[in-house]
Amino acid sequence: MITFANEGVPLPTLDFNRVKDWIIRVAESHGFSTGRLSYLFVGDAEILEANRKHLNHDFYTDIITFDYTHRNRIAGDMIISLDTVRSNAEQLEQSYEVELLRVIIHGVLHLCGINDKGPGEREIMEDNENAALRLWKDEV
């Protein structure tokens, strides 16, 4: 089950049924099935609080992913700051929707075992994000 909720911000205007199908396809392309995935859309204040509380990080971020994956079935909770997504989209001169989709799938890719903190990992993550976004565009 894949769920989407919001707290303190309006729910993004996305076709969530299409997003769910896309998430499943991306996970399957990495050899995983999907279990329970929950997305919570918040503002910067809420994500900063969550980052401090759960990770002892004192900074804003676009997504926090809590991984409950077991074997080849991904599961997790993801918190996404729509404020940070919007500011990142502006900085990258990218549309808000594309940046939001990138962040949504970024969490899924983490659950599939793709990291982005070590040497060369950021490029691998970006390649996988771009492949997932191409899959999104191909579904139209």
mmCIF file of the C-alpha atoms, coordinates in Angstrom:
data_MODEL
# 
_entry.id   MODEL 
# 
loop_
_atom_site.group_PDB 
_atom_site.id 
_atom_site.type_symbol 
_atom_site.label_atom_id 
_atom_site.label_alt_id 
_atom_site.label_comp_id 
_atom_site.label_asym_id 
_atom_site.label_entity_id 
_atom_site.label_seq_id 
_atom_site.pdbx_PDB_ins_code 
_atom_site.Cartn_x 
_atom_site.Cartn_y 
_atom_site.Cartn_z 
_atom_site.occupancy 
_atom_site.B_iso_or_equiv 
_atom_site.pdbx_formal_charge 
_atom_site.auth_seq_id 
_atom_site.auth_comp_id 
_atom_site.auth_asym_id 
_atom_site.auth_atom_id 
_atom_site.pdbx_PDB_model_num 
ATOM 1   C CA . MET A 1 1   ? 0.000  0.000  0.000   1.00 0.00 ? 1   MET A CA 1 
ATOM 2   C CA . ILE A 1 2   ? 1.317  3.451  -0.941  1.00 0.00 ? 2   ILE A CA 1 
ATOM 3   C CA . THR A 1 3   ? -0.164 6.432  0.877   1.00 0.00 ? 3   THR A CA 1 
ATOM 4   C CA . PHE A 1 4   ? 0.215  10.195 0.638   1.00 0.00 ? 4   PHE A CA 1 
ATOM 5   C CA . ALA A 1 5   ? -0.623 12.677 3.402   1.00 0.00 ? 5   ALA A CA 1 
ATOM 6   C CA . ASN A 1 6   ? 0.145  16.268 4.251   1.00 0.00 ? 6   ASN A CA 1 
ATOM 7   C CA . GLU A 1 7   ? 0.739  18.271 7.406   1.00 0.00 ? 7   GLU A CA 1 
ATOM 8   C CA . GLY A 1 8   ? 0.839  22.071 7.421   1.00 0.00 ? 8   GLY A CA 1 
ATOM 9   C CA . VAL A 1 9   ? 1.037  22.351 3.628   1.00 0.00 ? 9   VAL A CA 1 
ATOM 10  C CA . PRO A 1 10  ? -1.458 21.656 0.843   1.00 0.00 ? 10  PRO A CA 1 
ATOM 11  C CA . LEU A 1 11  ? -1.241 18.219 -0.746  1.00 0.00 ? 11  LEU A CA 1 
ATOM 12  C CA . PRO A 1 12  ? 0.616  18.532 -4.074  1.00 0.00 ? 12  PRO A CA 1 
ATOM 13  C CA . THR A 1 13  ? -1.513 18.364 -7.198  1.00 0.00 ? 13  THR A CA 1 
ATOM 14  C CA . LEU A 1 14  ? -0.295 15.103 -8.696  1.00 0.00 ? 14  LEU A CA 1 
ATOM 15  C CA . ASP A 1 15  ? -2.096 12.143 -10.187 1.00 0.00 ? 15  ASP A CA 1 
ATOM 16  C CA . PHE A 1 16  ? -1.361 9.919  -7.189  1.00 0.00 ? 16  PHE A CA 1 
ATOM 17  C CA . ASN A 1 17  ? -2.661 6.769  -8.897  1.00 0.00 ? 17  ASN A CA 1 
ATOM 18  C CA . ARG A 1 18  ? -0.140 7.334  -11.665 1.00 0.00 ? 18  ARG A CA 1 
ATOM 19  C CA . VAL A 1 19  ? 2.565  8.080  -9.094  1.00 0.00 ? 19  VAL A CA 1 
ATOM 20  C CA . LYS A 1 20  ? 1.799  4.794  -7.304  1.00 0.00 ? 20  LYS A CA 1 
ATOM 21  C CA . ASP A 1 21  ? 2.016  2.819  -10.555 1.00 0.00 ? 21  ASP A CA 1 
ATOM 22  C CA . TRP A 1 22  ? 5.305  4.552  -11.383 1.00 0.00 ? 22  TRP A CA 1 
ATOM 23  C CA . ILE A 1 23  ? 6.803  3.798  -7.962  1.00 0.00 ? 23  ILE A CA 1 
ATOM 24  C CA . ILE A 1 24  ? 5.870  0.121  -8.363  1.00 0.00 ? 24  ILE A CA 1 
ATOM 25  C CA . ARG A 1 25  ? 7.447  -0.010 -11.840 1.00 0.00 ? 25  ARG A CA 1 
ATOM 26  C CA . VAL A 1 26  ? 10.653 1.646  -10.642 1.00 0.00 ? 26  VAL A CA 1 
ATOM 27  C CA . ALA A 1 27  ? 10.929 -0.721 -7.671  1.00 0.00 ? 27  ALA A CA 1 
ATOM 28  C CA . GLU A 1 28  ? 10.312 -3.714 -9.949  1.00 0.00 ? 28  GLU A CA 1 
ATOM 29  C CA . SER A 1 29  ? 13.002 -2.491 -12.356 1.00 0.00 ? 29  SER A CA 1 
ATOM 30  C CA . HIS A 1 30  ? 15.434 -2.819 -9.426  1.00 0.00 ? 30  HIS A CA 1 
ATOM 31  C CA . GLY A 1 31  ? 14.204 -6.299 -8.486  1.00 0.00 ? 31  GLY A CA 1 
ATOM 32  C CA . PHE A 1 32  ? 11.931 -5.248 -5.606  1.00 0.00 ? 32  PHE A CA 1 
ATOM 33  C CA . SER A 1 33  ? 8.244  -5.454 -4.846  1.00 0.00 ? 33  SER A CA 1 
ATOM 34  C CA . THR A 1 34  ? 6.509  -2.740 -2.837  1.00 0.00 ? 34  THR A CA 1 
ATOM 35  C CA . GLY A 1 35  ? 5.187  -3.123 0.657   1.00 0.00 ? 35  GLY A CA 1 
ATOM 36  C CA . ARG A 1 36  ? 3.861  -0.274 2.778   1.00 0.00 ? 36  ARG A CA 1 
ATOM 37  C CA . LEU A 1 37  ? 5.207  3.091  1.629   1.00 0.00 ? 37  LEU A CA 1 
ATOM 38  C CA . SER A 1 38  ? 3.983  6.307  3.191   1.00 0.00 ? 38  SER A CA 1 
ATOM 39  C CA . TYR A 1 39  ? 4.753  9.833  2.103   1.00 0.00 ? 39  TYR A CA 1 
ATOM 40  C CA . LEU A 1 40  ? 4.168  12.824 4.363   1.00 0.00 ? 40  LEU A CA 1 
ATOM 41  C CA . PHE A 1 41  ? 4.420  16.252 2.728   1.00 0.00 ? 41  PHE A CA 1 
ATOM 42  C CA . VAL A 1 42  ? 5.438  19.022 5.142   1.00 0.00 ? 42  VAL A CA 1 
ATOM 43  C CA . GLY A 1 43  ? 7.083  22.445 5.231   1.00 0.00 ? 43  GLY A CA 1 
ATOM 44  C CA . ASP A 1 44  ? 10.648 23.335 6.183   1.00 0.00 ? 44  ASP A CA 1 
ATOM 45  C CA . ALA A 1 45  ? 9.899  23.807 9.894   1.00 0.00 ? 45  ALA A CA 1 
ATOM 46  C CA . GLU A 1 46  ? 8.467  20.290 10.165  1.00 0.00 ? 46  GLU A CA 1 
ATOM 47  C CA . ILE A 1 47  ? 11.280 18.587 8.287   1.00 0.00 ? 47  ILE A CA 1 
ATOM 48  C CA . LEU A 1 48  ? 13.896 20.434 10.335  1.00 0.00 ? 48  LEU A CA 1 
ATOM 49  C CA . GLU A 1 49  ? 12.184 19.222 13.497  1.00 0.00 ? 49  GLU A CA 1 
ATOM 50  C CA . ALA A 1 50  ? 12.080 15.638 12.184  1.00 0.00 ? 50  ALA A CA 1 
ATOM 51  C CA . ASN A 1 51  ? 15.726 15.833 11.101  1.00 0.00 ? 51  ASN A CA 1 
ATOM 52  C CA . ARG A 1 52  ? 16.752 16.988 14.575  1.00 0.00 ? 52  ARG A CA 1 
ATOM 53  C CA . LYS A 1 53  ? 14.545 14.502 16.425  1.00 0.00 ? 53  LYS A CA 1 
ATOM 54  C CA . HIS A 1 54  ? 15.266 11.350 14.433  1.00 0.00 ? 54  HIS A CA 1 
ATOM 55  C CA . LEU A 1 55  ? 18.720 11.898 12.917  1.00 0.00 ? 55  LEU A CA 1 
ATOM 56  C CA . ASN A 1 56  ? 20.377 14.543 15.123  1.00 0.00 ? 56  ASN A CA 1 
ATOM 57  C CA . HIS A 1 57  ? 20.883 16.660 11.994  1.00 0.00 ? 57  HIS A CA 1 
ATOM 58  C CA . ASP A 1 58  ? 20.429 20.411 12.332  1.00 0.00 ? 58  ASP A CA 1 
ATOM 59  C CA . PHE A 1 59  ? 19.693 21.336 8.734   1.00 0.00 ? 59  PHE A CA 1 
ATOM 60  C CA . TYR A 1 60  ? 16.920 21.469 6.163   1.00 0.00 ? 60  TYR A CA 1 
ATOM 61  C CA . THR A 1 61  ? 16.592 18.705 3.609   1.00 0.00 ? 61  THR A CA 1 
ATOM 62  C CA . ASP A 1 62  ? 14.175 17.753 0.872   1.00 0.00 ? 62  ASP A CA 1 
ATOM 63  C CA . ILE A 1 63  ? 13.504 14.186 2.061   1.00 0.00 ? 63  ILE A CA 1 
ATOM 64  C CA . ILE A 1 64  ? 14.040 11.936 5.026   1.00 0.00 ? 64  ILE A CA 1 
ATOM 65  C CA . THR A 1 65  ? 13.597 8.214  4.390   1.00 0.00 ? 65  THR A CA 1 
ATOM 66  C CA . PHE A 1 66  ? 12.949 5.659  7.117   1.00 0.00 ? 66  PHE A CA 1 
ATOM 67  C CA . ASP A 1 67  ? 13.759 2.228  5.726   1.00 0.00 ? 67  ASP A CA 1 
ATOM 68  C CA . TYR A 1 68  ? 11.764 -0.847 6.777   1.00 0.00 ? 68  TYR A CA 1 
ATOM 69  C CA . THR A 1 69  ? 12.700 -2.941 3.742   1.00 0.00 ? 69  THR A CA 1 
ATOM 70  C CA . HIS A 1 70  ? 12.800 -6.694 4.254   1.00 0.00 ? 70  HIS A CA 1 
ATOM 71  C CA . ARG A 1 71  ? 14.546 -8.851 1.692   1.00 0.00 ? 71  ARG A CA 1 
ATOM 72  C CA . ASN A 1 72  ? 13.207 -7.855 -1.732  1.00 0.00 ? 72  ASN A CA 1 
ATOM 73  C CA . ARG A 1 73  ? 10.110 -5.978 -0.489  1.00 0.00 ? 73  ARG A CA 1 
ATOM 74  C CA . ILE A 1 74  ? 10.665 -2.256 0.011   1.00 0.00 ? 74  ILE A CA 1 
ATOM 75  C CA . ALA A 1 75  ? 8.834  -0.500 2.803   1.00 0.00 ? 75  ALA A CA 1 
ATOM 76  C CA . GLY A 1 76  ? 9.338  2.843  4.460   1.00 0.00 ? 76  GLY A CA 1 
ATOM 77  C CA . ASP A 1 77  ? 8.142  6.221  5.610   1.00 0.00 ? 77  ASP A CA 1 
ATOM 78  C CA . MET A 1 78  ? 9.234  9.310  3.737   1.00 0.00 ? 78  MET A CA 1 
ATOM 79  C CA . ILE A 1 79  ? 8.912  12.912 4.848   1.00 0.00 ? 79  ILE A CA 1 
ATOM 80  C CA . ILE A 1 80  ? 9.235  15.497 2.069   1.00 0.00 ? 80  ILE A CA 1 
ATOM 81  C CA . SER A 1 81  ? 9.599  19.253 2.558   1.00 0.00 ? 81  SER A CA 1 
ATOM 82  C CA . LEU A 1 82  ? 7.688  20.961 -0.217  1.00 0.00 ? 82  LEU A CA 1 
ATOM 83  C CA . ASP A 1 83  ? 9.406  24.253 0.703   1.00 0.00 ? 83  ASP A CA 1 
ATOM 84  C CA . THR A 1 84  ? 12.840 22.741 0.033   1.00 0.00 ? 84  THR A CA 1 
ATOM 85  C CA . VAL A 1 85  ? 11.605 21.015 -3.126  1.00 0.00 ? 85  VAL A CA 1 
ATOM 86  C CA . ARG A 1 86  ? 10.367 24.386 -4.406  1.00 0.00 ? 86  ARG A CA 1 
ATOM 87  C CA . SER A 1 87  ? 13.620 26.234 -3.589  1.00 0.00 ? 87  SER A CA 1 
ATOM 88  C CA . ASN A 1 88  ? 15.710 23.418 -5.115  1.00 0.00 ? 88  ASN A CA 1 
ATOM 89  C CA . ALA A 1 89  ? 13.590 23.532 -8.277  1.00 0.00 ? 89  ALA A CA 1 
ATOM 90  C CA . GLU A 1 90  ? 14.232 27.273 -8.565  1.00 0.00 ? 90  GLU A CA 1 
ATOM 91  C CA . GLN A 1 91  ? 17.981 26.870 -7.973  1.00 0.00 ? 91  GLN A CA 1 
ATOM 92  C CA . LEU A 1 92  ? 18.201 24.052 -10.530 1.00 0.00 ? 92  LEU A CA 1 
ATOM 93  C CA . GLU A 1 93  ? 15.954 25.920 -12.983 1.00 0.00 ? 93  GLU A CA 1 
ATOM 94  C CA . GLN A 1 94  ? 13.725 22.850 -13.011 1.00 0.00 ? 94  GLN A CA 1 
ATOM 95  C CA . SER A 1 95  ? 9.956  22.668 -12.880 1.00 0.00 ? 95  SER A CA 1 
ATOM 96  C CA . TYR A 1 96  ? 8.477  22.121 -9.429  1.00 0.00 ? 96  TYR A CA 1 
ATOM 97  C CA . GLU A 1 97  ? 6.646  18.966 -10.560 1.00 0.00 ? 97  GLU A CA 1 
ATOM 98  C CA . VAL A 1 98  ? 9.780  17.350 -12.003 1.00 0.00 ? 98  VAL A CA 1 
ATOM 99  C CA . GLU A 1 99  ? 11.773 18.164 -8.855  1.00 0.00 ? 99  GLU A CA 1 
ATOM 100 C CA . LEU A 1 100 ? 8.975  16.784 -6.666  1.00 0.00 ? 100 LEU A CA 1 
ATOM 101 C CA . LEU A 1 101 ? 8.874  13.561 -8.699  1.00 0.00 ? 101 LEU A CA 1 
ATOM 102 C CA . ARG A 1 102 ? 12.672 13.308 -8.435  1.00 0.00 ? 102 ARG A CA 1 
ATOM 103 C CA . VAL A 1 103 ? 12.474 13.567 -4.636  1.00 0.00 ? 103 VAL A CA 1 
ATOM 104 C CA . ILE A 1 104 ? 9.590  11.081 -4.422  1.00 0.00 ? 104 ILE A CA 1 
ATOM 105 C CA . ILE A 1 105 ? 11.564 8.499  -6.389  1.00 0.00 ? 105 ILE A CA 1 
ATOM 106 C CA . HIS A 1 106 ? 14.815 9.361  -4.569  1.00 0.00 ? 106 HIS A CA 1 
ATOM 107 C CA . GLY A 1 107 ? 13.328 7.839  -1.421  1.00 0.00 ? 107 GLY A CA 1 
ATOM 108 C CA . VAL A 1 108 ? 12.291 4.706  -3.313  1.00 0.00 ? 108 VAL A CA 1 
ATOM 109 C CA . LEU A 1 109 ? 15.794 4.354  -4.748  1.00 0.00 ? 109 LEU A CA 1 
ATOM 110 C CA . HIS A 1 110 ? 17.260 4.564  -1.239  1.00 0.00 ? 110 HIS A CA 1 
ATOM 111 C CA . LEU A 1 111 ? 14.908 1.757  -0.217  1.00 0.00 ? 111 LEU A CA 1 
ATOM 112 C CA . CYS A 1 112 ? 16.211 -0.230 -3.199  1.00 0.00 ? 112 CYS A CA 1 
ATOM 113 C CA . GLY A 1 113 ? 19.724 0.095  -1.766  1.00 0.00 ? 113 GLY A CA 1 
ATOM 114 C CA . ILE A 1 114 ? 21.084 2.989  -3.798  1.00 0.00 ? 114 ILE A CA 1 
ATOM 115 C CA . ASN A 1 115 ? 23.110 5.423  -1.693  1.00 0.00 ? 115 ASN A CA 1 
ATOM 116 C CA . ASP A 1 116 ? 24.331 8.922  -2.447  1.00 0.00 ? 116 ASP A CA 1 
ATOM 117 C CA . LYS A 1 117 ? 26.831 9.869  0.263   1.00 0.00 ? 117 LYS A CA 1 
ATOM 118 C CA . GLY A 1 118 ? 30.004 7.943  -0.679  1.00 0.00 ? 118 GLY A CA 1 
ATOM 119 C CA . PRO A 1 119 ? 32.496 8.516  -3.504  1.00 0.00 ? 119 PRO A CA 1 
ATOM 120 C CA . GLY A 1 120 ? 30.767 8.210  -6.876  1.00 0.00 ? 120 GLY A CA 1 
ATOM 121 C CA . GLU A 1 121 ? 27.412 7.340  -5.308  1.00 0.00 ? 121 GLU A CA 1 
ATOM 122 C CA . ARG A 1 122 ? 25.768 10.700 -6.032  1.00 0.00 ? 122 ARG A CA 1 
ATOM 123 C CA . GLU A 1 123 ? 26.286 10.158 -9.769  1.00 0.00 ? 123 GLU A CA 1 
ATOM 124 C CA . ILE A 1 124 ? 24.824 6.640  -9.548  1.00 0.00 ? 124 ILE A CA 1 
ATOM 125 C CA . MET A 1 125 ? 21.788 8.025  -7.692  1.00 0.00 ? 125 MET A CA 1 
ATOM 126 C CA . GLU A 1 126 ? 21.319 10.789 -10.286 1.00 0.00 ? 126 GLU A CA 1 
ATOM 127 C CA . ASP A 1 127 ? 21.548 8.274  -13.140 1.00 0.00 ? 127 ASP A CA 1 
ATOM 128 C CA . ASN A 1 128 ? 18.842 6.168  -11.479 1.00 0.00 ? 128 ASN A CA 1 
ATOM 129 C CA . GLU A 1 129 ? 16.668 9.221  -10.792 1.00 0.00 ? 129 GLU A CA 1 
ATOM 130 C CA . ASN A 1 130 ? 16.967 10.258 -14.438 1.00 0.00 ? 130 ASN A CA 1 
ATOM 131 C CA . ALA A 1 131 ? 16.088 6.737  -15.623 1.00 0.00 ? 131 ALA A CA 1 
ATOM 132 C CA . ALA A 1 132 ? 13.016 6.775  -13.367 1.00 0.00 ? 132 ALA A CA 1 
ATOM 133 C CA . LEU A 1 133 ? 11.974 10.195 -14.684 1.00 0.00 ? 133 LEU A CA 1 
ATOM 134 C CA . ARG A 1 134 ? 12.298 8.895  -18.263 1.00 0.00 ? 134 ARG A CA 1 
ATOM 135 C CA . LEU A 1 135 ? 10.018 6.017  -17.256 1.00 0.00 ? 135 LEU A CA 1 
ATOM 136 C CA . TRP A 1 136 ? 7.529  8.593  -15.905 1.00 0.00 ? 136 TRP A CA 1 
ATOM 137 C CA . LYS A 1 137 ? 7.581  10.515 -19.203 1.00 0.00 ? 137 LYS A CA 1 
ATOM 138 C CA . ASP A 1 138 ? 7.218  7.289  -21.228 1.00 0.00 ? 138 ASP A CA 1 
ATOM 139 C CA . GLU A 1 139 ? 4.008  6.449  -19.352 1.00 0.00 ? 139 GLU A CA 1 
ATOM 140 C CA . VAL A 1 140 ? 2.125  9.471  -20.713 1.00 0.00 ? 140 VAL A CA 1 
# 
